[in-house]
Amino acid sequence: MKSKLLALMLLCSTAAFAQNYGNKIDPSRGFSERLKSASDRTQSLTCDFEQVKFMSVLAKTNKSKGKFFYKKAQKICLEYTNPQGNLIVMNGVKFKIQTNGKATVVKMNSNPMMRQMGDMLTACMTGNLNLFGNQSVSEYFENQSHYTVVITPTNRRVKCYLKQ
């Protein structure tokens, strides 16, 4: 179950790309309850991650790697090992981004786009996908080893930065 929850969380927090996710499922047939149950049991999580970004202005993909940390109560950290020194930290209502040694802290409540990004990460980590409200469209898939939730934002500003 942990691998299924982890796959969901990582897909929610990074851009997804076209691939075969398995069979489409109806989340009202037990999936939401299983996700909530697994999330309730998870107090903290640490794992390696790989992030693949597809940007229309660049001809090739941009790959990053690092460590992902989660602690219950909206504490999320992505510590990049490649490129080294980059950091993203979400702690309640504050969002910190550190790039090339320069840190920027944003209060998520004062920035609608950052608030939605924070809600997306929180929804993935808590299993409460209702936090997305009408700001996105979700599709649910299952294969032999894991579940995948593809979340596509509907907000025009957010879609400029995040496809899925």
Residue, then its C-alpha position, 0 to 999 in steps of 0.5 A: m500500500k505504501s508504494k501505491l500511496l507514494a506513486l500517487m503523491l509523486l505524480c501529484s507533485t510533479a509533471a506527468f507525461a503521456q504513458n500507459y497508466g493502466n485501467k481507468i477506475d471509478p474512485s467512488r468504488g473504494f479507492s478514495e477510502r483506501l487512499k484516506s486510510a493509508s494517508d491517515r496511517t502515514q505520519s512521515l515519509t522519506c524517499d528519493f525522487e526524480q522530477v522530469k520537466f517538459m518546457s515548451v521553451l526548451a528542446k529537451t527535458n529537464k531532469s532533477k533528483g533529490k530527497f522528498f520528506y513529508k511530516k504530517a501537518q503540511k510539512i513537505c520538503l524537496e531537497y535537490t541533489n541534482p541540481q545541488g543546493n535547490l530546495i522547496v519547503m512547504n510548512g503550513v502557510k509558508f512556501k520557501i524556494q531556494t535556487n542557487g543559494k537565493a531563498t524566496v519565501v511566499k505566504m501561500n494565502s497572499n498568492p492564489m497560484m501558490r495557494q493552489m500549488g500548496d493545496m495540490l501538494t497537501a491533497c496528495m499527501t493527506g489523501n483528501l483529493n476534495l481539496f482540488g475542488n473545481q480547480s482541476v479535473s482528475e482521472y484515476f488509473e490502476n495497474q498491477s503494482h500501483y494507482t495513478v491519479v492524473i490531476t489536470p489544473t483548470n485554472r488558466r494561470v496555473k496551467c501556464y506552469l503545470k500541465q498535469 
